C-alpha cells in the first residue's frame, strides 16, 4: 500500500506540457523529419548521378 501511495505522490509532481506546447513540438518534429528526408533524397540522387557518370552504369 505504501508503494502505491509513493507512486501516486511522485505522479503528482510531474509537470505535464500544455496542449499548445505538445502541438508545437509535434509540428517541429514532423517538419524536421520532412527536411531530413528531403536532404537525404537529394544526397542519394547526387551520389547515384556520380556513380552513373563515373562508372557508366547503375540505371
NUSEKE-640746 format. One record per residue (C-alpha): residue number from 1; x negated, y, z negated. Coordinates in Angstrom, 3 decimals. Each point is the difference from the previous one (the first is absolute). Example, Ala and Ser with C-alpha at 12.3 -4.5 7.8 and 13.67 -1.06 7.14 Angstrom:
+-----+----------+----------+----------+
| num |       xx |       yy |       zz |
+-----+----------+----------+----------+
|   1 |  -12.300 |   -4.500 |   -7.800 |
|   2 |   -1.370 |    3.440 |    0.660 |
+-----+----------+----------+----------+
END
This chain:
+-----+----------+----------+----------+
| num |       xx |       yy |       zz |
+-----+----------+----------+----------+
|   1 |    0.000 |    0.000 |    0.000 |
|   2 |   -2.829 |    2.372 |   -0.861 |
|   3 |   -1.543 |   -0.584 |    3.426 |
|   4 |    3.219 |    1.033 |    1.750 |
|   5 |    0.219 |    3.130 |   -2.157 |
|   6 |   -3.587 |    0.875 |    0.913 |
|   7 |    0.678 |   -0.572 |    3.697 |
|   8 |    3.065 |    2.212 |   -0.175 |
|   9 |   -1.973 |    2.723 |   -1.802 |
|  10 |   -2.777 |   -0.107 |    2.614 |
|  11 |    2.587 |    0.079 |    2.789 |
|  12 |    1.380 |    3.187 |   -1.468 |
|  13 |   -3.418 |    1.664 |    0.325 |
|  14 |   -0.105 |   -0.463 |    3.777 |
|  15 |    0.262 |    3.208 |    2.004 |
|  16 |    1.916 |   -0.880 |    3.138 |
|  17 |   -0.378 |    2.154 |    3.135 |
|  18 |    2.950 |    2.066 |    1.122 |
|  19 |    1.967 |   -0.906 |    3.090 |
|  20 |   -1.538 |    2.955 |    1.856 |
|  21 |   -3.559 |   -1.085 |   -0.805 |
|  22 |    0.785 |   -3.567 |    1.053 |
|  23 |    1.443 |    1.141 |    3.350 |
|  24 |   -2.908 |    2.359 |    0.716 |
|  25 |   -2.563 |   -2.665 |   -0.889 |
|  26 |    1.775 |   -2.587 |    2.158 |
|  27 |    0.063 |    2.366 |    2.974 |
|  28 |   -3.706 |    0.761 |   -0.475 |
|  29 |   -0.822 |   -3.720 |   -0.070 |
|  30 |    2.013 |   -0.673 |    3.166 |
|  31 |   -1.606 |    2.970 |    1.780 |
|  32 |   -3.506 |   -1.132 |   -0.917 |
|  33 |    0.781 |   -3.561 |    1.107 |
|  34 |    1.254 |    1.332 |    3.347 |
|  35 |   -3.065 |    2.200 |    0.484 |
|  36 |   -2.312 |   -2.857 |   -0.905 |
|  37 |    1.686 |   -2.364 |    2.435 |
|  38 |   -0.224 |    2.596 |    2.799 |
|  39 |   -3.677 |    0.585 |   -0.794 |
|  40 |   -0.841 |   -3.706 |    0.146 |
|  41 |    2.036 |   -0.442 |    3.182 |
|  42 |   -2.018 |    2.759 |    1.692 |
|  43 |   -3.303 |   -1.416 |   -1.266 |
|  44 |    0.986 |   -3.484 |    1.200 |
|  45 |    0.869 |    1.355 |    3.442 |
|  46 |   -3.324 |    1.853 |    0.238 |
|  47 |   -1.976 |   -3.071 |   -1.038 |
|  48 |    1.950 |   -2.116 |    2.497 |
|  49 |   -0.694 |    2.546 |    2.737 |
|  50 |   -3.691 |   -0.031 |   -0.879 |
|  51 |   -0.161 |   -3.789 |    0.117 |
|  52 |    1.802 |   -0.088 |    3.353 |
|  53 |   -2.319 |    2.629 |    1.481 |
|  54 |   -3.218 |   -1.512 |   -1.321 |
|  55 |    0.755 |   -3.687 |    0.497 |
|  56 |    2.447 |    0.246 |    2.867 |
|  57 |    2.654 |   -2.266 |   -1.512 |
|  58 |    2.547 |   -0.148 |   -2.760 |
|  59 |    3.172 |    1.058 |    1.704 |
+-----+----------+----------+----------+
END
